[in-house]
Amino acid sequence: MNHNTGATSDQSEPRRSLRADFTVRTMRHAAIAKRRATTTQHFRAFTKEPFSMKSLSFLRTAPGAALAVAILATTSVGAYALTNWFNADVTVKQNATVLSADLSQCQGNLPAGVESNVDRSNVQFKILGNPHISAQDLQQALLGQCEASSVTEFYARLFPQAGLSSTGHPATFTTESRKYTLLPGLVTAIDAHTVTIRSTGAKAASFATRAFNLASDSTVYNAGNRIALSDLQPGDSIMFLAYAANASDAAPEGTSLLDDASLQIMSIFKTQYNDGAASNFDYQANNIMPLGATN
C-alpha cells in the first residue's frame, strides 16, 4: 500500500523536457554574447571618441568603470597636456633637491632666469627649502607660460601688422610695436560694447581694473576657434590684443600704451591656464631657483 502511494507521488512531478533545458541555456548564452558584443562596440567607440554618448554609456558598465579607474591610476603630473588646445606637454619630476621640467614642446623663450642654451627637455629648478612649490603647481605655471607663447604666435599669424613675436619673454607676456599690446587679464564684467578686465600681468605690464571699449570688428577665440562674445563670462582668464584707435594716438616711445585713453580691444583669447599667475611667478616665494641662477 505504502509502495503504491510512493509511486503515485513520483508520477505527479513530471520532469522538464530536454528541449526546455536546451532553450533556457541557449537564451542565456545568447544574452551573454550580446552583452559582450555591446561592450566591445562601446569600447571601440570610446577609443575613437572618448566624449561621445556611446562612450559615456560604456563608462557606466563594469568594464568601463574599471577602465576609468585604470586611467586615473596611471595619470601622472604631466597628464594635463592630454586635453590642452596647443598640443604641448609639460612634465615635471621631483627628487629631494631638484624639480626637473621637460619644456621641449613649448614655443617661445624659456622662463626667466633659465639660460637660453639649456636642454629644454631637462630644465632644472633647485629646491631652496621647505615648504616649496609642488611638482603639479609648477607644471600649471609652466603650462600657463607655454600657452601664452602659443597665443602670441596665434595672433602673430592672424594679425601680422601688430608686430607680435612668439619670442616675447614668457614671464611678462607683453609685446608692443607701434600701437599694439597683448596682455593677460581676468574678465570681471562684460556687455555688448565693453569688457571690464582686471590685470593679472607682471608689474611692468599691469593696470588697474578697467573697462575697455571693443572695436567694431573685435573677435573672441577659445582654443584657437572663433566663439561669440556671449560665450565669455566673468571670471574667465584671457589674453587680449588691444590697440590705440589712431596711429597718432599711439603712446610715445618709452611710455606704456596702457596710458592711451583711446586704447580698445581688437581681439580676446580665452585661456585654459592661469597665465596671469604664471607671469607673476615668484621663484623665491615658492622656494625654488633655476639651477645655475643666483639670487
C-alpha positions in Angstrom: 0.0 0.0 0.0 2.7 2.4 1.0 4.7 1.4 -2.1 1.9 2.3 -4.4 1.4 5.6 -2.7 5.1 6.5 -3.3 4.8 5.6 -7.0 1.8 7.8 -7.4 3.7 10.7 -5.8 6.7 10.4 -8.2 4.4 10.4 -11.1 2.7 13.7 -10.0 6.0 15.7 -10.5 6.8 15.5 -14.3 10.4 16.2 -15.3 11.3 19.2 -17.5 11.9 18.2 -21.1 15.4 18.3 -22.5 14.1 20.7 -25.1 13.1 23.2 -22.5 16.5 23.0 -20.7 18.3 23.5 -24.0 16.1 26.6 -24.8 16.9 28.2 -21.5 20.7 27.6 -21.8 20.6 28.9 -25.4 18.8 32.1 -24.4 21.3 32.7 -21.5 24.3 32.2 -23.7 22.8 34.5 -26.4 22.2 37.2 -23.8 25.8 37.0 -22.6 27.2 37.1 -26.1 25.1 40.1 -26.8 26.4 42.0 -23.7 29.9 41.2 -24.7 29.4 42.4 -28.3 27.8 45.6 -27.0 30.7 46.2 -24.5 33.2 45.6 -27.3 31.4 48.1 -29.6 31.3 50.7 -26.8 35.0 50.2 -26.0 35.9 50.7 -29.7 33.8 53.9 -29.7 35.5 55.1 -26.5 39.0 54.7 -28.0 37.9 56.8 -31.1 35.6 59.4 -29.4 36.0 59.3 -25.6 33.4 62.0 -25.1 30.6 60.7 -27.2 27.3 59.4 -25.9 28.3 55.8 -26.7 31.5 56.3 -24.7 29.5 57.6 -21.7 27.3 54.5 -21.9 30.4 52.4 -21.9 31.8 54.1 -18.8 28.5 53.2 -16.9 29.3 49.5 -17.4 31.5 47.4 -15.1 34.3 47.1 -17.8 34.1 50.9 -18.5 34.3 51.8 -14.8 37.3 49.5 -14.5 39.0 51.3 -17.4 38.2 54.7 -16.0 39.9 53.7 -12.7 42.9 52.3 -14.5 43.2 55.6 -16.5 43.1 57.7 -13.3 45.5 55.4 -11.5 48.1 55.7 -14.3 47.7 59.5 -14.7 50.9 61.4 -13.8 51.7 65.1 -13.2 52.1 65.6 -16.9 48.6 64.5 -17.9 47.1 68.0 -18.1 48.5 68.3 -21.6 46.3 65.5 -22.9 43.4 68.0 -23.1 45.1 71.3 -23.9 44.4 73.1 -27.2 48.1 74.0 -28.1 49.3 70.3 -28.1 52.3 70.9 -25.9 53.1 68.6 -23.0 54.9 69.8 -19.9 56.1 67.2 -17.4 57.7 67.9 -14.0 59.6 65.4 -11.9 60.9 65.9 -8.4 63.6 64.4 -6.3 65.0 65.5 -2.9 66.7 68.7 -4.2 65.6 69.4 -7.7 62.4 69.9 -9.8 63.1 68.9 -13.4 60.8 70.1 -16.2 60.5 69.0 -19.8 59.7 72.1 -21.9 60.8 70.7 -25.3 57.3 71.0 -26.8 56.8 74.6 -25.7 57.3 77.6 -28.0 58.9 80.9 -27.2 61.5 81.8 -24.7 62.4 79.9 -21.5 61.2 81.0 -18.1 63.0 84.0 -16.5 66.5 83.1 -15.2 66.9 80.0 -17.3 69.9 80.0 -19.6 69.0 80.1 -23.3 71.3 77.2 -24.1 69.9 74.8 -21.6 68.5 71.5 -22.7 64.7 72.2 -23.0 63.9 68.6 -22.1 65.6 69.0 -18.7 65.1 72.4 -17.3 66.0 72.2 -13.6 65.0 74.2 -10.6 66.9 73.9 -7.3 64.7 73.4 -4.2 65.8 76.1 -1.7 63.9 74.8 1.3 60.5 73.8 2.7 57.7 74.4 2.1 58.2 74.7 -1.7 56.0 74.6 -4.7 54.8 71.1 -5.7 55.6 69.5 -9.0 51.9 69.8 -10.0 51.7 73.5 -9.2 55.0 74.2 -11.1 53.6 72.3 -14.0 50.5 74.5 -14.0 52.6 77.7 -14.0 54.8 76.4 -16.8 51.8 75.4 -18.9 50.4 78.9 -18.4 53.7 80.3 -19.8 53.7 77.8 -22.6 50.1 78.7 -23.6 50.8 82.4 -23.5 53.6 81.9 -26.1 51.2 79.8 -28.2 48.5 82.6 -28.0 51.2 85.2 -29.0 52.2 83.1 -32.1 48.5 82.6 -32.9 47.9 86.4 -33.0 51.3 87.0 -34.8 50.0 84.8 -37.7 46.4 86.3 -37.6 47.4 90.0 -37.3 51.0 90.3 -38.8 50.5 94.1 -38.7 50.7 94.0 -34.9 54.4 93.1 -35.0 54.0 90.5 -32.3 56.7 87.9 -31.7 56.3 84.5 -30.1 59.8 85.0 -28.7 58.5 87.8 -26.4 59.6 86.8 -22.9 57.0 84.4 -21.4 57.5 86.0 -17.9 55.7 89.2 -19.0 53.5 88.1 -22.0 53.7 91.7 -23.3 55.0 92.6 -26.8 54.4 96.1 -28.1 55.0 97.6 -31.5 53.8 100.9 -32.8 50.4 100.8 -31.2 49.5 97.2 -30.2 49.8 95.4 -27.0 49.0 91.8 -25.9 48.2 91.4 -22.2 46.7 88.9 -19.7 43.7 89.6 -17.6 40.6 88.4 -15.8 37.1 89.3 -17.1 35.1 91.0 -14.3 32.1 92.3 -16.4 31.0 92.3 -20.0 28.4 93.8 -22.2 27.9 94.4 -26.0 30.4 97.2 -26.2 32.8 97.0 -23.3 34.8 94.4 -21.3 35.9 95.2 -17.8 39.3 93.5 -17.1 41.4 93.1 -14.0 45.1 93.0 -14.7 46.9 89.7 -14.0 50.1 90.8 -15.7 53.6 91.3 -14.4 54.2 94.6 -12.6 55.7 96.2 -15.8 52.6 95.4 -17.8 49.9 95.7 -15.2 46.9 98.1 -14.9 44.1 98.7 -12.6 40.7 97.1 -13.2 39.5 98.9 -16.3 36.6 98.9 -18.8 37.9 98.6 -22.4 35.9 99.5 -25.5 35.5 96.8 -28.0 36.5 97.6 -31.6 33.6 97.2 -34.0 35.3 94.2 -35.7 36.6 92.7 -32.5 36.9 88.9 -32.3 36.9 86.3 -29.5 38.7 82.9 -29.6 38.8 79.8 -27.5 41.3 77.0 -28.2 42.1 78.7 -31.5 38.4 78.7 -32.6 36.2 81.7 -33.0 33.4 82.0 -30.4 30.7 84.5 -29.7 31.2 87.4 -27.2 28.4 86.0 -25.2 30.5 82.9 -24.6 32.8 84.9 -22.4 31.8 85.0 -18.7 33.1 87.0 -15.7 35.9 85.0 -14.1 37.4 83.9 -17.4 41.1 84.1 -17.8 42.1 85.8 -21.0 44.8 87.4 -23.1 43.6 90.4 -25.2 45.1 92.2 -28.1 44.5 96.0 -27.8 45.5 99.0 -29.9 45.2 102.8 -30.0 42.3 104.0 -32.1 44.5 106.2 -34.3 48.2 106.0 -35.2 48.7 109.5 -33.9 47.2 108.4 -30.6 49.8 105.7 -30.0 51.8 106.2 -26.8 55.1 108.0 -27.3 58.2 105.8 -27.2 59.2 104.9 -23.7 55.7 105.1 -22.3 53.1 102.4 -22.0 50.3 102.0 -24.5 48.0 101.5 -21.5 48.3 105.2 -20.8 46.4 105.9 -24.0 42.7 106.7 -23.4 41.8 105.6 -26.9 43.0 102.1 -26.4 40.4 99.5 -27.5 40.3 95.7 -27.7 40.9 94.1 -31.1 40.6 90.5 -30.0 40.2 88.3 -26.9 41.6 84.8 -26.4 40.1 82.8 -23.6 42.9 80.9 -22.0 42.9 77.4 -20.5 45.5 78.1 -17.8 46.0 81.0 -15.4 48.7 82.7 -17.4 48.5 85.8 -15.2 49.6 83.8 -12.2 52.4 82.4 -14.4 53.5 85.9 -15.4 53.7 86.9 -11.7 55.5 83.7 -10.7 58.0 84.4 -7.9 60.8 81.9 -7.5 61.8 83.0 -4.0 58.2 82.9 -2.7 58.0 79.3 -4.0 61.4 78.4 -2.6 63.0 77.4 -5.9 65.5 78.9 -8.2 66.6 77.9 -11.8 69.7 75.8 -11.4 72.7 77.9 -12.0 71.0 81.2 -11.4 71.9 83.4 -8.5 69.6 85.2 -6.1 
